[in-house]
Amino acid sequence: MDNIGSLLVDAASLMITGMSVVFIFLTILVFLVRLMSKLVPEEVPEPITTTNPNNNVQPSSSTVSPRVVAAISAAVHQYRASAAK
């Protein structure tokens, strides 16, 4: 029975040692990451420049052409009419 008590003490000391090592490692890791974030400059992506070979083309706008709306409406109406049959 005395042997079980010494095994529990050894297990507890091993557990505390392992937890301490992990805690110290993670603490050092956090400080190193903070240090690197201060030393290494942040990467700024270069702006994308596009050359447009056709200067006549207008940039696309967020509005939809009335002709496109009419075509979509006609297609939906035709689909619903054929699905109802």
Backbone as CSV, one residue per row, in Angstrom:
resi,resn,N_x,N_y,N_z,CA_x,CA_y,CA_z,C_x,C_y,C_z
1,MET,0.808,-1.201,0.000,0.000,0.000,0.000,0.851,1.264,0.000
2,ASP,1.980,1.206,0.633,2.860,2.364,0.674,3.423,2.679,-0.714
3,ASN,3.491,1.651,-1.549,4.013,1.809,-2.893,3.079,2.679,-3.748
4,ILE,1.771,2.583,-3.531,0.799,3.364,-4.296,0.953,4.850,-3.981
5,GLY,1.205,5.182,-2.712,1.391,6.575,-2.320,2.592,7.198,-3.003
6,SER,3.690,6.480,-3.093,4.885,7.022,-3.753,4.664,7.150,-5.264
7,LEU,3.879,6.230,-5.849,3.559,6.329,-7.271,2.698,7.566,-7.544
8,LEU,1.762,7.856,-6.660,0.919,9.043,-6.837,1.734,10.322,-6.713
9,VAL,2.683,10.352,-5.779,3.544,11.525,-5.630,4.407,11.702,-6.872
10,ASP,4.951,10.600,-7.392,5.760,10.678,-8.620,4.902,11.155,-9.804
11,ALA,3.673,10.662,-9.899,2.782,11.066,-10.993,2.434,12.543,-10.889
12,ALA,2.167,13.020,-9.666,1.833,14.428,-9.471,3.027,15.323,-9.807
13,SER,4.216,14.928,-9.391,5.400,15.747,-9.700,5.675,15.748,-11.212
14,LEU,5.469,14.617,-11.870,5.646,14.549,-13.315,4.618,15.424,-14.032
15,MET,3.372,15.409,-13.544,2.322,16.228,-14.144,2.640,17.711,-13.978
16,ILE,3.065,18.122,-12.801,3.379,19.527,-12.553,4.583,19.954,-13.393
17,THR,5.572,19.088,-13.521,6.741,19.396,-14.342,6.334,19.564,-15.811
18,GLY,5.511,18.665,-16.318,5.068,18.742,-17.708,4.237,19.987,-17.973
19,MET,3.319,20.304,-17.069,2.497,21.497,-17.241,3.341,22.762,-17.172
20,SER,4.343,22.762,-16.311,5.223,23.930,-16.204,6.033,24.119,-17.483
21,VAL,6.543,23.035,-18.035,7.328,23.124,-19.272,6.446,23.650,-20.408
22,VAL,5.217,23.148,-20.526,4.313,23.612,-21.581,3.975,25.089,-21.383
23,PHE,3.699,25.505,-20.160,3.375,26.893,-19.888,4.538,27.815,-20.239
24,ILE,5.749,27.426,-19.850,6.932,28.246,-20.154,7.154,28.312,-21.663
25,PHE,7.002,27.180,-22.360,7.176,27.174,-23.813,6.168,28.084,-24.493
26,LEU,4.891,28.006,-24.092,3.869,28.847,-24.714,4.101,30.327,-24.407
27,THR,4.564,30.635,-23.208,4.863,32.025,-22.858,5.988,32.567,-23.729
28,ILE,7.045,31.774,-23.892,8.154,32.200,-24.756,7.676,32.359,-26.189
29,LEU,6.816,31.451,-26.653,6.296,31.525,-28.016,5.485,32.798,-28.241
30,VAL,4.655,33.179,-27.262,3.856,34.400,-27.388,4.765,35.619,-27.475
31,PHE,5.784,35.683,-26.635,6.684,36.828,-26.667,7.482,36.880,-27.971
32,LEU,7.896,35.724,-28.491,8.628,35.714,-29.756,7.744,36.147,-30.928
33,VAL,6.478,35.729,-30.920,5.566,36.137,-31.991,5.315,37.642,-31.927
34,ARG,5.141,38.185,-30.735,4.971,39.638,-30.593,6.216,40.381,-31.060
35,LEU,7.382,39.864,-30.714,8.630,40.499,-31.127,8.772,40.467,-32.651
36,MET,8.444,39.346,-33.259,8.541,39.246,-34.715,7.546,40.166,-35.401
37,SER,6.347,40.324,-34.821,5.363,41.203,-35.452,5.809,42.663,-35.393
38,LYS,6.632,43.009,-34.418,7.146,44.378,-34.350,8.370,44.563,-35.249
39,LEU,9.188,43.526,-35.390,10.417,43.650,-36.171,10.185,43.494,-37.669
40,VAL,9.324,42.567,-38.047,9.096,42.294,-39.466,8.002,43.234,-39.960
41,PRO,8.278,43.992,-41.024,7.248,44.921,-41.516,6.084,44.158,-42.152
42,GLU,4.924,44.783,-42.099,3.731,44.173,-42.665,3.808,44.257,-44.184
43,GLU,3.462,43.160,-44.838,3.513,43.140,-46.297,2.308,43.882,-46.853
44,VAL,2.594,44.838,-47.715,1.535,45.602,-48.359,1.483,45.165,-49.814
45,PRO,0.348,44.631,-50.265,0.291,44.189,-51.657,0.353,45.377,-52.616
46,GLU,1.010,45.147,-53.736,1.115,46.201,-54.735,-0.246,46.403,-55.389
47,PRO,-0.607,47.632,-55.689,-1.903,47.857,-56.337,-1.914,47.248,-57.731
48,ILE,-3.040,46.678,-58.074,-3.179,46.034,-59.375,-3.501,47.097,-60.410
49,THR,-2.658,47.176,-61.418,-2.901,48.128,-62.489,-3.248,47.342,-63.735
50,THR,-4.371,47.672,-64.317,-4.784,46.998,-65.538,-4.739,47.992,-66.685
51,THR,-4.207,47.544,-67.778,-4.192,48.387,-68.963,-5.330,47.943,-69.857
52,ASN,-6.113,48.869,-70.281,-7.269,48.579,-71.109,-6.911,48.863,-72.563
53,PRO,-6.790,47.801,-73.406,-6.424,48.047,-74.806,-7.530,48.771,-75.565
54,ASN,-8.779,48.571,-75.171,-9.904,49.245,-75.823,-10.353,50.395,-74.936
55,ASN,-9.943,51.574,-75.270,-10.325,52.724,-74.457,-11.771,53.131,-74.697
56,ASN,-12.401,52.555,-75.747,-13.785,52.896,-76.054,-14.769,52.203,-75.123
57,VAL,-14.329,51.126,-74.477,-15.230,50.355,-73.634,-15.471,51.110,-72.337
58,GLN,-16.728,51.253,-71.989,-17.088,51.951,-70.753,-16.943,50.984,-69.586
59,PRO,-16.524,51.462,-68.418,-16.466,50.570,-67.261,-17.865,50.128,-66.878
60,SER,-17.963,48.895,-66.409,-19.278,48.360,-66.076,-19.849,49.085,-64.865
61,SER,-21.133,49.332,-64.919,-21.783,50.014,-63.802,-22.621,49.008,-63.041
62,SER,-23.126,49.424,-61.918,-23.904,48.517,-61.081,-25.365,48.453,-61.517
63,THR,-25.781,49.301,-62.443,-27.164,49.273,-62.903,-27.299,48.313,-64.069
64,VAL,-28.499,47.750,-64.197,-28.777,46.799,-65.259,-29.549,47.514,-66.354
65,SER,-29.193,47.214,-67.569,-29.842,47.828,-68.721,-31.319,47.441,-68.765
66,PRO,-32.196,48.377,-69.140,-33.625,48.046,-69.241,-33.895,46.950,-70.260
67,ARG,-33.083,46.850,-71.302,-33.264,45.788,-72.290,-32.989,44.419,-71.683
68,VAL,-31.993,44.351,-70.804,-31.681,43.087,-70.137,-32.813,42.698,-69.197
69,VAL,-33.342,43.664,-68.473,-34.461,43.394,-67.564,-35.664,42.884,-68.355
70,ALA,-35.930,43.485,-69.510,-37.055,43.057,-70.341,-36.839,41.638,-70.863
71,ALA,-35.622,41.322,-71.264,-35.335,39.985,-71.771,-35.482,38.939,-70.672
72,ILE,-35.006,39.242,-69.484,-35.132,38.300,-68.364,-36.596,38.122,-67.994
73,SER,-37.345,39.204,-67.968,-38.771,39.119,-67.633,-39.524,38.270,-68.653
74,ALA,-39.209,38.451,-69.935,-39.867,37.655,-70.973,-39.506,36.177,-70.836
75,ALA,-38.274,35.887,-70.517,-37.846,34.498,-70.354,-38.538,33.850,-69.161
76,VAL,-38.655,34.565,-68.050,-39.331,34.032,-66.866,-40.801,33.806,-67.164
77,HIS,-41.428,34.750,-67.845,-42.835,34.610,-68.186,-43.052,33.399,-69.091
78,GLN,-42.174,33.213,-70.066,-42.296,32.087,-70.983,-42.079,30.771,-70.238
79,TYR,-41.135,30.735,-69.306,-40.868,29.517,-68.526,-42.075,29.164,-67.669
80,ARG,-42.630,30.159,-66.992,-43.797,29.897,-66.128,-44.993,29.447,-66.948
81,ALA,-45.145,30.001,-68.134,-46.272,29.600,-68.989,-46.100,28.170,-69.466
82,SER,-44.875,27.763,-69.791,-44.670,26.397,-70.266,-44.696,25.397,-69.112
83,ALA,-44.332,25.816,-67.898,-44.353,24.920,-66.754,-45.764,24.690,-66.251
84,ALA,-46.662,25.630,-66.486,-48.029,25.511,-66.008,-48.821,24.517,-66.845
85,LYS,-48.415,24.226,-68.038,-49.148,23.312,-68.920,-49.005,21.896,-68.526
